[in-house]
Every structure is written in C-alpha cells, then in structure tokens.
C-alpha cells in the first residue's frame, strides 16, 4: 500500500473540513485512453461519491483519489507539499509531470 506524506506546509494550508483530492483527467492517446493527475484541496462534503481514500502517514483520512487515479497511486509513496503563490495555495506532489501517462503505459514511476 502507498504511503502518502503531507509536509507541514501542506497540513497547515488545509482549511477546516478540507482534504486533498487527486483527480484524473482523461487525455486521448491514439487508440488508448491515458490521463494525468491533478491535486487540489476540496471540502470533504464536496468529494465525489466514488472518491477512495489513500493511506497517509497521519491518523486521519486526509487524501482521496478518483477511482482511476487511486489504481495508479495505491502502490506509490507520494509526498504532497503546498507552495503558496501570492494569495493562492498551490498543492504539488513529487510525482513526475508525466506520471499518469507512465502509469497507463505500464512504465514504473
């Protein structure tokens, strides 16, 4: 199972009832469907019904994923950080920028 780690900056940036959500964005690639991950804060009440929790190093369930993203992330250690950009919170991971494509093509990250 994966271990998702949130840095102190990411934990501090989460507001009230917010959690981190790994979304999956489909991109067409020739004959096969591929996709990419995005990471964003989301209120727990606004989570999609099919969102699945990912194990974190914290006791609470703070990270969820779209079912397709969950399949790819279930075995990976991932670190989530927050890098403030002026007034906005920008959550980032240590995954490579083409992580979703690599997963779809069977290439390990």
Secondary structure as the mmCIF struct_conf table of DSSP 4:
data_model
#
loop_
_struct_conf.conf_type_id
_struct_conf.id
_struct_conf.beg_label_comp_id
_struct_conf.beg_label_asym_id
_struct_conf.beg_label_seq_id
_struct_conf.end_label_comp_id
_struct_conf.end_label_asym_id
_struct_conf.end_label_seq_id
STRN STRN1 UNK A 4 UNK A 6
HELX_RH_AL_P HELX_RH_AL_P1 UNK A 8 UNK A 13
TURN_TY1_P TURN_TY1_P1 UNK A 16 UNK A 17
STRN STRN2 UNK A 18 UNK A 29
TURN_TY1_P TURN_TY1_P2 UNK A 30 UNK A 31
STRN STRN3 UNK A 32 UNK A 43
HELX_RH_3T_P HELX_RH_3T_P1 UNK A 44 UNK A 46
BEND BEND1 UNK A 47 UNK A 47
TURN_TY1_P TURN_TY1_P3 UNK A 49 UNK A 50
STRN STRN4 UNK A 52 UNK A 54
STRN STRN5 UNK A 56 UNK A 56
BEND BEND2 UNK A 57 UNK A 60
STRN STRN6 UNK A 63 UNK A 65
HELX_RH_AL_P HELX_RH_AL_P2 UNK A 67 UNK A 73
TURN_TY1_P TURN_TY1_P4 UNK A 74 UNK A 75
STRN STRN7 UNK A 78 UNK A 85
TURN_TY1_P TURN_TY1_P5 UNK A 86 UNK A 87
STRN STRN8 UNK A 88 UNK A 93
BEND BEND3 UNK A 94 UNK A 95
TURN_TY1_P TURN_TY1_P6 UNK A 97 UNK A 98
HELX_RH_AL_P HELX_RH_AL_P3 UNK A 99 UNK A 104
TURN_TY1_P TURN_TY1_P7 UNK A 105 UNK A 106
#
